[in-house]
Each structure stands twice: as structure tokens, then as C-alpha cells.
Amino acid sequence: MNVDRNNMSCADFQGQLAELIGSGEDVANHPHLRTCETCQALLSDLQTIADAARKLLPVDSPKEDLWDRIQLAIQADDGTLEPE
């Protein structure tokens, strides 16, 4: 069911919100938010929660040789590692 983006109900918008966010679309510019304070507040709350969650678990980049070490460990475990 396609819903007119310019004529969505709150239920329609909120039902598609996860998909909109996941698509990378700039949800803040969605037509429904131009006139709906309820959904504006919901989006703001979700952004605040997402920002706080990112701070809880900072992402560290793995060391450059991680995949090489994993491959060596697998080969050593299954006996395919050739002695040097």
C-alpha cells in the first residue's frame, strides 16, 4: 500500500519511520513533519536516544592485522597451517 507522503497520518508515518531512517533518507525533511508536532517530538526523542546509545558503546576500529590473525587461528585450529 502506497501512502501519499504529503498526506500521511501519524500512524502511517510512524509505521514507515524505521524504514525511512534505515534508508538513509533525511527524515527531518519529510513532508509529514512540516505540520505534525507530535511526530516532530517523536523524531527528536528518537534522535536523542540514538545519540546517547552511541556514547554508551564507542566503536573502536580493529587493529589492521585482525583478519590475518583470525585466518591464522582458523588454520592452526583445523590443521591447515603449514609450519614455517
N, CA, C and O atoms as a MOPAC input file, in Angstrom:
PM7 MOZYME 1SCF
protein

 N      0.83700 1    -1.17400 1     0.00000 1
 C      0.00000 1     0.00000 1     0.00000 1
 C      0.88700 1     1.24300 1     0.00000 1
 O      1.67200 1     1.44800 1     0.92600 1
 N      0.76300 1     2.06600 1    -1.02900 1
 C      1.50000 1     3.31500 1    -1.10700 1
 C      0.66200 1     4.42300 1    -0.49700 1
 O     -0.51700 1     4.58500 1    -0.81300 1
 N      1.29800 1     5.18000 1     0.38400 1
 C      0.61900 1     6.28400 1     1.04700 1
 C      1.23000 1     7.58000 1     0.52700 1
 O      2.44900 1     7.68200 1     0.39300 1
 N      0.40200 1     8.55300 1     0.23700 1
 C      0.86700 1     9.85600 1    -0.22500 1
 C      1.71600 1    10.50900 1     0.86900 1
 O      1.22600 1    10.77600 1     1.96700 1
 N      2.98200 1    10.76200 1     0.56600 1
 C      3.90000 1    11.34500 1     1.54800 1
 C      3.42300 1    12.69500 1     2.06100 1
 O      3.74100 1    13.08300 1     3.18600 1
 N      2.67300 1    13.40200 1     1.25200 1
 C      2.20300 1    14.72700 1     1.64600 1
 C      0.90800 1    14.67700 1     2.43800 1
 O      0.45200 1    15.70200 1     2.94400 1
 N      0.30700 1    13.49300 1     2.55300 1
 C     -0.99300 1    13.36500 1     3.20100 1
 C     -1.02300 1    12.18700 1     4.16400 1
 O     -2.02800 1    11.48100 1     4.23700 1
 N      0.04400 1    11.96300 1     4.89200 1
 C      0.13300 1    10.80700 1     5.79100 1
 C     -0.50100 1    11.10600 1     7.14200 1
 O     -0.46400 1    12.23600 1     7.63100 1
 N     -1.07400 1    10.08300 1     7.72400 1
 C     -1.49800 1    10.18300 1     9.11700 1
 C     -0.27900 1     9.90400 1     9.99000 1
 O      0.74900 1     9.43600 1     9.50100 1
 N     -0.39700 1    10.19100 1    11.27000 1
 C      0.70100 1     9.88000 1    12.19000 1
 C      0.98000 1     8.38300 1    12.20000 1
 O      2.13900 1     7.96900 1    12.23500 1
 N     -0.06600 1     7.57400 1    12.17000 1
 C      0.11200 1     6.11900 1    12.17100 1
 C      0.86700 1     5.66300 1    10.93200 1
 O      1.73900 1     4.79800 1    11.01800 1
 N      0.53500 1     6.24600 1     9.76900 1
 C      1.24300 1     5.89000 1     8.53600 1
 C      2.71400 1     6.28400 1     8.63000 1
 O      3.59800 1     5.49200 1     8.30300 1
 N      2.96900 1     7.51000 1     9.07700 1
 C      4.34000 1     7.99400 1     9.18500 1
 C      5.14300 1     7.14300 1    10.16500 1
 O      6.24900 1     6.70100 1     9.85600 1
 N      4.58500 1     6.92200 1    11.32900 1
 C      5.30100 1     6.15600 1    12.35000 1
 C      5.48800 1     4.70600 1    11.92700 1
 O      6.47300 1     4.07300 1    12.30900 1
 N      4.56500 1     4.17900 1    11.15200 1
 C      4.70100 1     2.81800 1    10.63400 1
 C      5.83300 1     2.68500 1     9.63300 1
 O      6.39500 1     1.60200 1     9.46800 1
 N      6.17000 1     3.77900 1     8.96400 1
 C      7.25000 1     3.76600 1     7.97800 1
 C      8.54300 1     4.37100 1     8.50500 1
 O      9.54700 1     4.39000 1     7.79300 1
 N      8.53800 1     4.86200 1     9.73000 1
 C      9.67800 1     5.59200 1    10.26700 1
 C     10.96400 1     4.77000 1    10.29400 1
 O     12.02000 1     5.26500 1     9.89900 1
 N     10.89000 1     3.53700 1    10.75100 1
 C     12.10000 1     2.70800 1    10.80600 1
 C     12.69500 1     2.51800 1     9.41200 1
 O     13.91100 1     2.58300 1     9.23700 1
 N     11.83900 1     2.28600 1     8.43000 1
 C     12.29900 1     2.11200 1     7.04700 1
 C     12.89800 1     3.40600 1     6.51400 1
 O     13.91700 1     3.38100 1     5.82300 1
 N     12.28100 1     4.52100 1     6.82600 1
 C     12.79500 1     5.81600 1     6.37700 1
 C     14.17800 1     6.09200 1     6.96200 1
 O     15.08800 1     6.52200 1     6.25200 1
 N     14.32800 1     5.84000 1     8.26300 1
 C     15.61700 1     6.05400 1     8.91600 1
 C     16.65900 1     5.10100 1     8.34700 1
 O     17.78800 1     5.50500 1     8.06600 1
 N     16.28400 1     3.84100 1     8.17800 1
 C     17.20500 1     2.83300 1     7.65000 1
 C     17.63400 1     3.10000 1     6.22100 1
 O     18.69800 1     2.64600 1     5.79900 1
 N     16.82300 1     3.82900 1     5.47100 1
 C     17.15600 1     4.10700 1     4.07500 1
 C     18.21600 1     5.19300 1     3.94300 1
 O     18.77700 1     5.38900 1     2.86500 1
 N     18.49100 1     5.89600 1     5.03500 1
 C     19.44400 1     6.98400 1     4.98500 1
 C     18.81900 1     8.30300 1     4.57200 1
 O     19.49800 1     9.32500 1     4.47300 1
 N     17.52700 1     8.26900 1     4.33400 1
 C     16.80900 1     9.48600 1     3.95100 1
 C     16.87400 1    10.50200 1     5.08300 1
 O     16.90500 1    10.12300 1     6.25300 1
 N     16.89400 1    11.77700 1     4.74900 1
 C     16.84500 1    12.82900 1     5.75800 1
 C     15.39900 1    12.95900 1     6.23800 1
 O     14.60800 1    13.72600 1     5.68800 1
 N     15.08400 1    12.20400 1     7.25500 1
 C     13.70800 1    12.11900 1     7.74200 1
 C     13.21100 1    13.46900 1     8.24200 1
 O     12.01400 1    13.74900 1     8.17500 1
 N     14.10600 1    14.30300 1     8.73700 1
 C     13.70300 1    15.60600 1     9.27500 1
 C     13.04200 1    16.48200 1     8.21400 1
 O     12.30900 1    17.41100 1     8.55500 1
 N     13.28600 1    16.20400 1     6.94500 1
 C     12.67800 1    16.97800 1     5.86400 1
 C     11.43300 1    16.31400 1     5.27700 1
 O     10.93100 1    16.74900 1     4.24000 1
 N     10.93900 1    15.27400 1     5.92700 1
 C      9.75400 1    14.57400 1     5.42800 1
 C      8.54800 1    15.51100 1     5.47600 1
 O      8.37800 1    16.24000 1     6.45200 1
 N      7.71300 1    15.50400 1     4.44400 1
 C      6.54300 1    16.40500 1     4.40000 1
 C      5.62600 1    16.30900 1     5.61500 1
 O      5.07900 1    17.32300 1     6.04900 1
 N      5.45000 1    15.11900 1     6.16800 1
 C      4.54800 1    14.95800 1     7.31200 1
 C      5.01600 1    15.78700 1     8.50900 1
 O      4.20000 1    16.28300 1     9.28700 1
 N      6.32900 1    15.93200 1     8.64800 1
 C      6.85900 1    16.64200 1     9.81400 1
 C      6.67700 1    18.15500 1     9.72500 1
 O      6.82900 1    18.85700 1    10.72500 1
 N      6.35900 1    18.64900 1     8.56100 1
 C      6.13900 1    20.09700 1     8.40900 1
 C      4.95000 1    20.57300 1     9.22500 1
 O      4.90700 1    21.72400 1     9.66200 1
 N      3.98100 1    19.68200 1     9.42900 1
 C      2.74800 1    20.09900 1    10.10200 1
 C      2.42900 1    19.30400 1    11.36300 1
 O      1.44900 1    19.60900 1    12.04300 1
 N      3.22000 1    18.30600 1    11.68900 1
 C      2.86700 1    17.42700 1    12.81700 1
 C      3.86100 1    17.56700 1    13.96900 1
 O      4.96900 1    17.03200 1    13.92000 1
 N      3.45100 1    18.28200 1    14.98500 1
 C      4.30800 1    18.47500 1    16.15300 1
 C      4.51800 1    17.18000 1    16.92500 1
 O      5.57900 1    16.98300 1    17.51700 1
 N      3.52800 1    16.29600 1    16.93100 1
 C      3.65000 1    15.02300 1    17.63900 1
 C      4.78200 1    14.18300 1    17.05100 1
 O      5.61300 1    13.65200 1    17.78800 1
 N      4.81200 1    14.06500 1    15.73700 1
 C      5.84700 1    13.25500 1    15.08900 1
 C      7.19900 1    13.96400 1    15.10200 1
 O      8.24000 1    13.30600 1    15.11400 1
 N      7.19500 1    15.30500 1    15.09800 1
 C      8.43800 1    16.04900 1    15.25400 1
 C      9.06600 1    15.72000 1    16.60900 1
 O     10.27000 1    15.48100 1    16.70200 1
 N      8.24200 1    15.70800 1    17.65600 1
 C      8.72000 1    15.40200 1    19.00200 1
 C      9.20700 1    13.95400 1    19.08300 1
 O     10.22100 1    13.67300 1    19.72200 1
 N      8.48500 1    13.03800 1    18.43800 1
 C      8.89400 1    11.63700 1    18.42700 1
 C     10.25900 1    11.48500 1    17.77100 1
 O     11.13500 1    10.81100 1    18.31200 1
 N     10.44600 1    12.10300 1    16.61700 1
 C     11.72600 1    12.01300 1    15.92300 1
 C     12.85000 1    12.61800 1    16.76300 1
 O     13.94600 1    12.06100 1    16.82400 1
 N     12.58900 1    13.73500 1    17.40000 1
 C     13.58100 1    14.36100 1    18.27500 1
 C     13.96700 1    13.43400 1    19.42200 1
 O     15.14600 1    13.30000 1    19.74700 1
 N     12.97100 1    12.79400 1    20.03500 1
 C     13.24000 1    11.84700 1    21.12300 1
 C     14.07200 1    10.66900 1    20.62000 1
 O     15.01100 1    10.24200 1    21.29300 1
 N     13.73900 1    10.14600 1    19.45600 1
 C     14.49300 1     9.02100 1    18.89500 1
 C     15.93200 1     9.41700 1    18.58700 1
 O     16.85000 1     8.62200 1    18.78900 1
 N     16.13800 1    10.63700 1    18.10100 1
 C     17.49500 1    11.10500 1    17.82300 1
 C     18.29700 1    11.24700 1    19.11300 1
 O     19.48000 1    10.91100 1    19.15000 1
 N     17.66300 1    11.74100 1    20.15900 1
 C     18.31800 1    11.86800 1    21.46100 1
 C     18.72200 1    10.49900 1    22.00200 1
 O     19.82800 1    10.33300 1    22.51700 1
 N     17.83000 1     9.52600 1    21.88500 1
 C     18.12000 1     8.16100 1    22.34300 1
 C     19.26600 1     7.55900 1    21.52900 1
 O     20.16500 1     6.93800 1    22.09600 1
 N     19.24200 1     7.73300 1    20.21800 1
 C     20.29600 1     7.17800 1    19.35800 1
 C     21.64800 1     7.81300 1    19.68700 1
 O     22.66300 1     7.11700 1    19.73800 1
 N     21.66800 1     9.12700 1    19.90900 1
 C     22.91500 1     9.80900 1    20.26300 1
 C     23.45600 1     9.29500 1    21.59400 1
 O     24.65900 1     9.07200 1    21.72800 1
 N     22.58500 1     9.10900 1    22.56700 1
 C     23.00900 1     8.59800 1    23.86900 1
 C     23.52100 1     7.16500 1    23.75600 1
 O     24.49600 1     6.80400 1    24.41600 1
 N     22.88400 1     6.35400 1    22.93600 1
 C     23.31200 1     4.95800 1    22.76500 1
 C     24.69900 1     4.90000 1    22.13400 1
 O     25.50900 1     4.05300 1    22.51000 1
 N     24.98600 1     5.78800 1    21.17800 1
 C     26.31400 1     5.81000 1    20.55100 1
 C     27.40000 1     6.12200 1    21.56600 1
 O     28.51800 1     5.61900 1    21.45800 1
 N     27.07700 1     6.94600 1    22.54800 1
 C     28.05000 1     7.31300 1    23.57300 1
 C     28.29300 1     6.17400 1    24.56400 1
 O     29.36200 1     6.09300 1    25.16800 1
 N     27.30500 1     5.29700 1    24.72900 1
 C     27.44100 1     4.18400 1    25.66600 1
 C     28.45300 1     3.15000 1    25.18500 1
 O     29.21700 1     2.60600 1    25.98200 1
 N     28.45600 1     2.88200 1    23.89900 1
 C     29.32700 1     1.85600 1    23.33700 1
 C     30.14600 1     2.44400 1    22.19600 1
 O     29.80400 1     2.28300 1    21.02400 1
 N     31.23600 1     3.13100 1    22.55100 1
 C     32.04300 1     3.69700 1    21.47800 1
 C     32.61600 1     2.59800 1    20.58800 1
 O     32.98000 1     1.52000 1    21.05800 1
 N     32.68600 1     2.89400 1    19.31400 1
 C     33.19200 1     1.92400 1    18.35300 1
 C     34.66900 1     2.17800 1    18.12700 1
 O     35.07300 1     3.25600 1    17.69000 1
 N     35.46700 1     1.16600 1    18.43300 1
 C     36.89900 1     1.24700 1    18.16900 1
 C     37.19600 1     0.46600 1    16.91300 1
 O     36.63100 1    -0.60400 1    16.68500 1
 N     38.07700 1     0.99900 1    16.10600 1
 C     38.47200 1     0.27900 1    14.89900 1
 C     39.39000 1    -0.87000 1    15.29000 1
 O     40.25900 1    -0.70700 1    16.14600 1
 N     39.20300 1    -2.03500 1    14.66800 1
 C     40.08200 1    -3.16500 1    14.97500 1
 C     41.48800 1    -2.89900 1    14.44400 1
 O     41.68700 1    -2.08000 1    13.54700 1
 N     42.44200 1    -3.59900 1    15.01000 1
 C     43.81700 1    -3.47000 1    14.52600 1
 C     43.88000 1    -3.94200 1    13.08300 1
 O     43.08600 1    -4.77400 1    12.64200 1
 N     44.84600 1    -3.38900 1    12.36000 1
 C     44.94600 1    -3.64600 1    10.92300 1
 C     45.13300 1    -5.12300 1    10.58500 1
 O     44.67200 1    -5.58000 1     9.53900 1
 N     45.80000 1    -5.86700 1    11.45200 1
 C     46.09300 1    -7.27700 1    11.14600 1
 C     45.05300 1    -8.24800 1    11.71300 1
 O     45.29900 1    -9.45200 1    11.77200 1
 N     43.90400 1    -7.73600 1    12.12400 1
 C     42.88900 1    -8.59000 1    12.75200 1
 C     42.50100 1    -9.76400 1    11.86800 1
 O     42.50300 1   -10.90400 1    12.33100 1
 N     42.16600 1    -9.51300 1    10.59800 1
 C     41.69500 1   -10.59500 1     9.73000 1
 C     42.80100 1   -11.61900 1     9.48000 1
 O     42.52800 1   -12.81500 1     9.37900 1
 N     44.04200 1   -11.15700 1     9.38100 1
 C     45.16200 1   -12.09400 1     9.21800 1
 C     45.29500 1   -13.00100 1    10.44400 1
 O     45.52100 1   -14.20400 1    10.31500 1
 N     45.15300 1   -12.41200 1    11.62900 1
 C     45.25600 1   -13.22200 1    12.85200 1
 C     44.09000 1   -14.20400 1    12.97200 1
 O     44.27300 1   -15.33000 1    13.43500 1
 N     42.92300 1   -13.79200 1    12.56800 1
 C     41.76700 1   -14.70100 1    12.59100 1
 C     42.00400 1   -15.86500 1    11.63900 1
 O     41.77400 1   -17.02100 1    11.99300 1
 N     42.46600 1   -15.55700 1    10.42600 1
 C     42.72600 1   -16.61200 1     9.44700 1
 C     43.79700 1   -17.57900 1     9.96600 1
 O     43.64400 1   -18.79200 1     9.82100 1
 N     44.85100 1   -17.07600 1    10.55400 1
 C     45.89600 1   -17.94000 1    11.10600 1
 C     45.35700 1   -18.81600 1    12.22700 1
 O     45.70800 1   -19.99100 1    12.32500 1
 N     44.51000 1   -18.24900 1    13.06700 1
 C     43.93600 1   -19.02600 1    14.16500 1
 C     43.04800 1   -20.14000 1    13.62700 1
 O     43.06400 1   -21.25200 1    14.15500 1
 N     42.28000 1   -19.85900 1    12.59200 1
 C     41.42100 1   -20.88600 1    11.99600 1
 C     42.27100 1   -21.98300 1    11.37200 1
 O     41.99300 1   -23.17000 1    11.54900 1
 N     43.29400 1   -21.58800 1    10.65100 1
 C     44.17000 1   -22.57500 1    10.01200 1
 C     44.89400 1   -23.41900 1    11.05200 1
 O     45.04900 1   -24.62600 1    10.86600 1
 N     45.33200 1   -22.81300 1    12.12700 1
 C     46.00500 1   -23.56400 1    13.19500 1
 C     45.03800 1   -24.53200 1    13.84100 1
 O     45.42100 1   -25.64600 1    14.19800 1
 N     43.79000 1   -24.12400 1    13.99700 1
 C     42.79400 1   -24.96500 1    14.63500 1
 C     42.39800 1   -26.14800 1    13.77400 1
 O     42.18600 1   -27.24500 1    14.29100 1
 N     42.29500 1   -25.94200 1    12.45400 1
 C     41.85900 1   -27.04300 1    11.59800 1
 C     43.02500 1   -27.82100 1    10.97500 1
 O     42.81200 1   -28.72800 1    10.17000 1
 N     44.25700 1   -27.45900 1    11.35200 1
 C     45.42300 1   -28.21000 1    10.89800 1
 C     45.91600 1   -27.86400 1     9.51200 1
 O     46.77700 1   -28.56500 1     8.98100 1
 N     45.40000 1   -26.80300 1     8.90400 1
 C     45.84600 1   -26.45300 1     7.56400 1
 C     47.00500 1   -25.46200 1     7.57200 1
 O     47.51300 1   -25.10200 1     6.51000 1
 N     47.42900 1   -25.01600 1     8.75300 1
 C     48.53900 1   -24.09700 1     8.84500 1
 C     49.83200 1   -24.85300 1     8.59300 1
 O     50.13000 1   -25.84700 1     9.25500 1
 N     50.58400 1   -24.36800 1     7.63600 1
 C     51.85000 1   -25.00800 1     7.31000 1
 C     52.93900 1   -24.44000 1     8.20700 1
 O     53.00900 1   -23.22600 1     8.39500 1
 N     53.79100 1   -25.30000 1     8.76700 1
 C     54.88900 1   -24.79900 1     9.61500 1
 C     55.86300 1   -23.96900 1     8.79400 1
 O     56.09800 1   -24.25000 1     7.61900 1
 N     56.42400 1   -22.95200 1     9.42000 1
 C     57.39300 1   -22.10700 1     8.71700 1
 C     58.76000 1   -22.71900 1     8.74100 1
 O     59.70300 1   -22.14400 1     8.19700 1

